[in-house]
Amino acid sequence: MSQSLVTVFGATGAQGGGLARAILADPQRGFAVRAVTRRPESPPARALAAAGAQVVAADLDDAASVHRAMRGAGAAFCVTNFWEHFSPDRELAQASVMAEAARRADVPHVIWSTLEDTRDYLPADGARMPVLMGRYNVPHFDAKGEANRQFFDRGVPVTLLYTSFYWDNFIHFGMGPKAAEAGELLLALPLGGARMPGIAAADIGGCALGILKQGAATIGTAIGVAGEHLGGEEMAAALGQALGRRVRYLDMTPQAYRALGFPGAEDLGNMFQFKRDFERPFRARRDPALARHLWPGLQTFREWLAVHACKIPLPHG
């Protein structure tokens, strides 16, 4: 049992939840799930338990609980949630705790959900975009990328999983279309003409299962996943068709986006600018064909919209 047991952090969240559900629904039944959550009595945790997961309580800020959750695991999926606390330093500390726990437990395979450290592409000197929190360009990217070394330096057998923009952000993050004149809707993003890798959040978990099925072959490698690479015009057209209303793409400047004032606006403005300015390497790392090989159920944007468009909050009129 221990060699097939996967400790899944964030098991009631977007990525970890996708992996936990994919494992539990897998007809091959090659893995068992240890679902890690701070709230084992929550409805999502209870649903996982009912589906056959072993649900355990742990908090990434409590090292002892993380070490207990790692014991006896044949693999682990490690992820952090910047948007819960907006602290890159806390993300770094949490990654360190998971890496150390994996090392001590001698976990044979760890998947670390990560993103680029944008400072490998442009220095955080304020020349092209504002420096945030003292030393970051894009805090929720940079801290995850910086944390890669927490696993490598400890000799943890890790696969780096580079994720993409969640299409679910149109539902949960307030990025959906906004009201315009004459009943039109606007999709306002500072992408210029760049195409952006995107994915259904749950499909990241499916791709992680595909990585686990490859065993040791991916250890020490970096794998990027996306459902599709789409430009603003393409996303607007697909949204319009799914919503039954005209949606027009508005290319904002990153400066204007950063000035919107909602929590995280500066971080996201810098993120979109990075994706625009470094489109070629950012897209090259995320191959939809590879993602589909890992997870044959991978959705396109239009397929995702067919199920989820009804959940996107829209202005009246």
C-alpha positions as CSV (number, residue, x, y, z in Angstrom):
1,M,0.0,0.0,0.0
2,S,2.7,2.5,0.9
3,Q,4.2,2.5,-2.6
4,S,0.9,3.5,-4.1
5,L,-0.2,6.0,-1.5
6,V,-0.1,9.6,-2.7
7,T,0.0,12.4,-0.1
8,V,-2.0,15.3,-1.8
9,F,-1.6,18.7,-0.2
10,G,-4.3,21.2,-1.0
11,A,-6.7,18.3,-1.5
12,T,-9.8,20.4,-1.2
13,G,-8.4,23.1,-3.5
14,A,-8.2,23.5,-7.2
15,Q,-5.1,21.6,-8.2
16,G,-4.9,19.1,-5.3
17,G,-8.6,18.5,-5.5
18,G,-8.3,17.7,-9.2
19,L,-5.5,15.2,-8.5
20,A,-7.4,13.6,-5.6
21,R,-10.5,13.2,-7.7
22,A,-8.6,11.9,-10.7
23,I,-6.9,9.2,-8.6
24,L,-10.1,8.1,-7.0
25,A,-11.9,7.9,-10.4
26,D,-9.1,6.2,-12.2
27,P,-10.3,2.7,-13.3
28,Q,-6.7,1.4,-13.1
29,R,-6.8,2.1,-9.3
30,G,-3.0,2.3,-9.2
31,F,-2.8,4.8,-6.4
32,A,-4.5,5.6,-3.1
33,V,-5.1,9.1,-1.8
34,R,-4.1,10.7,1.4
35,A,-6.0,13.9,1.2
36,V,-4.4,16.7,3.3
37,T,-6.5,19.6,4.5
38,R,-6.7,22.0,7.4
39,R,-10.4,21.3,7.7
40,P,-11.1,17.5,7.6
41,E,-14.7,18.2,8.6
42,S,-15.5,20.5,5.6
43,P,-17.9,19.3,2.9
44,P,-15.2,18.9,0.3
45,A,-13.1,16.8,2.7
46,R,-16.1,14.7,3.6
47,A,-16.8,14.1,-0.1
48,L,-13.2,12.9,-0.6
49,A,-13.5,10.5,2.3
50,A,-16.8,9.2,1.0
51,A,-15.1,8.5,-2.3
52,G,-12.4,6.5,-0.7
53,A,-9.6,8.9,0.3
54,Q,-7.8,8.9,3.6
55,V,-8.3,12.4,4.9
56,V,-5.7,13.8,7.3
57,A,-5.4,17.2,9.0
58,A,-2.3,19.2,8.4
59,D,-1.3,22.9,8.1
60,L,1.6,24.0,5.9
61,D,2.5,26.5,8.7
62,D,2.8,23.6,11.1
63,A,5.9,21.5,10.2
64,A,5.1,18.6,12.6
65,S,1.7,18.1,10.9
66,V,3.3,18.1,7.4
67,H,5.9,15.6,8.5
68,R,3.1,13.3,9.7
69,A,1.2,13.6,6.5
70,M,4.3,12.6,4.5
71,R,5.1,9.4,6.4
72,G,4.7,6.2,4.4
73,A,3.8,8.0,1.2
74,G,5.0,6.6,-2.1
75,A,4.5,10.0,-3.8
76,A,3.4,13.5,-2.8
77,F,1.9,16.4,-4.6
78,C,3.0,19.7,-3.1
79,V,1.3,23.1,-3.8
80,T,0.9,26.4,-2.0
81,N,-1.8,29.1,-2.3
82,F,-0.4,32.6,-2.5
83,W,-3.8,34.2,-2.8
84,E,-4.8,33.0,0.6
85,H,-2.3,35.2,2.4
86,F,-0.5,37.3,-0.3
87,S,2.9,36.5,1.3
88,P,5.7,35.2,-0.9
89,D,7.9,34.7,2.2
90,R,5.2,32.5,3.6
91,E,5.1,30.5,0.4
92,L,8.8,30.0,0.5
93,A,8.6,28.8,4.1
94,Q,5.8,26.4,3.3
95,A,7.7,24.9,0.4
96,S,10.7,24.5,2.6
97,V,8.6,22.6,5.2
98,M,7.2,20.2,2.5
99,A,10.6,19.6,1.0
100,E,12.2,18.8,4.3
101,A,9.3,16.5,5.2
102,A,9.6,14.7,1.9
103,R,13.3,14.3,2.5
104,R,12.9,13.0,6.0
105,A,10.2,10.6,4.9
106,D,12.3,9.4,2.0
107,V,9.3,9.9,-0.4
108,P,10.3,8.3,-3.7
109,H,8.6,10.9,-6.0
110,V,7.4,14.5,-5.3
111,I,5.6,16.8,-7.7
112,W,6.0,20.5,-6.9
113,S,3.5,22.8,-8.5
114,T,5.5,25.8,-9.6
115,L,5.9,28.9,-11.8
116,E,8.7,30.9,-13.3
117,D,10.9,33.1,-11.2
118,T,10.5,36.1,-13.5
119,R,13.8,37.5,-12.1
120,D,15.6,34.9,-14.3
121,Y,14.2,36.9,-17.2
122,L,14.4,40.5,-16.0
123,P,15.9,41.9,-12.8
124,A,13.6,43.3,-10.2
125,D,15.0,46.8,-10.6
126,G,11.9,48.7,-11.5
127,A,13.1,49.5,-15.1
128,R,10.3,47.6,-16.9
129,M,7.7,47.0,-14.2
130,P,7.3,48.1,-10.5
131,V,9.2,46.2,-7.9
132,L,6.7,44.6,-5.4
133,M,7.2,43.7,-1.8
134,G,10.8,44.9,-1.9
135,R,12.3,42.3,-4.2
136,Y,9.8,40.7,-6.6
137,N,8.5,41.4,-10.1
138,V,5.5,39.0,-9.8
139,P,5.4,37.8,-6.2
140,H,3.1,34.8,-6.8
141,F,5.4,33.6,-9.6
142,D,8.8,34.5,-8.2
143,A,8.4,32.8,-4.8
144,K,7.3,29.5,-6.3
145,G,10.2,29.6,-8.8
146,E,12.6,30.5,-6.0
147,A,11.3,27.6,-4.0
148,N,12.3,25.0,-6.6
149,R,15.7,24.9,-5.0
150,Q,14.2,23.9,-1.6
151,F,13.6,20.5,-3.2
152,F,16.7,20.2,-5.3
153,D,19.1,21.3,-2.6
154,R,17.8,18.6,-0.3
155,G,18.1,15.9,-3.0
156,V,14.3,15.3,-3.1
157,P,13.3,13.3,-6.2
158,V,11.1,16.0,-7.7
159,T,9.3,16.7,-10.9
160,L,8.5,20.4,-11.4
161,L,5.0,21.0,-12.8
162,Y,4.6,24.4,-14.4
163,T,1.0,25.4,-14.5
164,S,-1.0,27.9,-16.6
165,F,-3.7,30.5,-16.2
166,Y,-6.8,28.9,-14.7
167,W,-9.9,29.5,-16.9
168,D,-11.7,29.2,-13.5
169,N,-10.4,32.7,-12.8
170,F,-13.3,34.0,-14.9
171,I,-15.6,32.6,-12.2
172,H,-13.8,33.0,-8.9
173,F,-11.3,35.7,-9.4
174,G,-13.3,38.5,-10.8
175,M,-11.7,38.3,-14.2
176,G,-14.9,37.7,-16.2
177,P,-16.3,40.1,-18.7
178,K,-17.4,43.6,-17.6
179,A,-20.2,45.8,-18.8
180,A,-19.7,48.0,-21.8
181,E,-22.0,50.2,-23.9
182,A,-25.1,49.0,-25.6
183,G,-25.2,45.7,-23.7
184,E,-21.8,44.6,-24.9
185,L,-19.3,42.9,-22.5
186,L,-15.6,43.7,-22.3
187,L,-12.8,41.2,-21.6
188,A,-10.1,43.5,-20.4
189,L,-6.6,42.0,-20.1
190,P,-3.2,43.6,-20.7
191,L,-2.0,40.9,-23.1
192,G,-1.6,42.9,-26.3
193,G,-1.6,40.4,-29.2
194,A,0.1,37.7,-27.2
195,R,-1.4,34.3,-26.8
196,M,-1.6,33.0,-23.2
197,P,-1.5,29.3,-22.1
198,G,-4.7,28.5,-20.1
199,I,-6.1,25.4,-18.5
200,A,-9.1,24.1,-16.5
201,A,-7.8,24.0,-13.0
202,A,-9.0,20.5,-12.4
203,D,-7.0,19.3,-15.4
204,I,-3.8,20.2,-13.7
205,G,-4.5,17.4,-11.2
206,G,-5.2,15.1,-14.1
207,C,-1.9,15.9,-15.6
208,A,-0.2,15.3,-12.3
209,L,-1.8,11.8,-12.2
210,G,-0.3,11.2,-15.7
211,I,3.1,12.2,-14.3
212,L,2.8,9.8,-11.4
213,K,1.9,7.0,-13.8
214,Q,5.3,7.6,-15.5
215,G,7.0,6.8,-12.3
216,A,10.7,7.7,-11.9
217,A,11.0,8.7,-15.6
218,T,10.1,12.4,-14.9
219,I,12.2,12.9,-11.8
220,G,14.5,15.8,-12.2
221,T,12.6,17.2,-15.1
222,A,10.3,20.2,-15.6
223,I,6.9,19.7,-17.3
224,G,4.6,22.5,-18.3
225,V,0.9,22.0,-19.0
226,A,-1.9,24.0,-20.8
227,G,-5.2,23.2,-22.4
228,E,-4.8,25.8,-25.1
229,H,-2.8,28.9,-26.0
230,L,-5.3,31.7,-26.8
231,G,-5.2,35.4,-27.5
232,G,-7.6,37.9,-26.1
233,E,-9.7,38.1,-29.2
234,E,-10.0,34.3,-29.3
235,M,-11.0,34.1,-25.6
236,A,-13.5,36.9,-26.1
237,A,-15.1,35.2,-29.1
238,A,-15.4,31.9,-27.2
239,L,-16.9,33.6,-24.2
240,G,-19.4,35.5,-26.4
241,Q,-20.6,32.3,-28.0
242,A,-20.9,30.5,-24.7
243,L,-22.6,33.4,-22.9
244,G,-24.9,34.4,-25.8
245,R,-23.7,38.0,-25.7
246,R,-21.1,40.0,-27.6
247,V,-17.8,40.1,-25.8
248,R,-15.2,42.5,-27.0
249,Y,-11.5,42.2,-26.1
250,L,-10.0,45.3,-24.6
251,D,-6.2,45.4,-24.5
252,M,-5.4,47.4,-21.4
253,T,-1.9,48.6,-20.6
254,P,-0.2,46.8,-17.7
255,Q,-0.1,50.2,-15.9
256,A,-3.9,50.6,-16.2
257,Y,-4.4,47.1,-14.9
258,R,-2.1,47.6,-11.9
259,A,-4.1,50.7,-11.1
260,L,-7.4,48.9,-10.8
261,G,-6.9,48.8,-7.1
262,F,-8.3,45.3,-6.1
263,P,-6.1,43.1,-3.9
264,G,-3.4,41.6,-6.1
265,A,-3.9,44.0,-9.0
266,E,-0.2,45.1,-9.1
267,D,0.9,41.5,-9.0
268,L,-1.4,40.4,-11.8
269,G,-0.6,43.5,-13.9
270,N,3.1,42.5,-13.7
271,M,2.2,38.9,-14.4
272,F,0.3,39.7,-17.6
273,Q,3.1,42.0,-18.7
274,F,5.6,39.2,-18.2
275,K,3.4,36.8,-20.2
276,R,3.1,39.4,-22.9
277,D,6.8,40.4,-23.0
278,F,8.2,36.9,-22.7
279,E,5.5,35.1,-24.7
280,R,7.8,32.8,-26.6
281,P,9.6,31.1,-23.7
282,F,6.5,31.1,-21.5
283,R,4.4,29.4,-24.2
284,A,7.3,27.0,-25.2
285,R,7.4,25.5,-21.7
286,R,3.6,24.6,-21.8
287,D,2.8,22.1,-24.6
288,P,-0.9,21.2,-24.8
289,A,0.0,18.1,-26.8
290,L,2.1,16.9,-23.9
291,A,-0.6,17.7,-21.4
292,R,-3.1,15.7,-23.4
293,H,-0.7,12.8,-23.5
294,L,-0.6,12.9,-19.7
295,W,-4.3,13.5,-19.3
296,P,-6.5,12.4,-22.3
297,G,-9.5,14.1,-20.7
298,L,-7.8,17.6,-21.1
299,Q,-10.4,20.2,-22.0
300,T,-10.2,23.0,-24.5
301,F,-11.5,26.4,-23.5
302,R,-14.7,26.0,-25.4
303,E,-15.3,22.5,-23.8
304,W,-14.7,24.1,-20.4
305,L,-17.1,26.9,-21.2
306,A,-19.8,24.5,-22.3
307,V,-20.0,23.3,-18.7
308,H,-18.9,26.3,-16.7
309,A,-20.0,29.5,-18.6
310,C,-23.2,29.5,-16.6
311,K,-21.2,30.1,-13.4
312,I,-19.4,33.2,-14.7
313,P,-20.7,36.3,-12.9
314,L,-22.0,38.9,-15.4
315,P,-23.2,42.4,-15.1
316,H,-26.9,43.0,-15.7
317,G,-28.1,44.7,-18.9
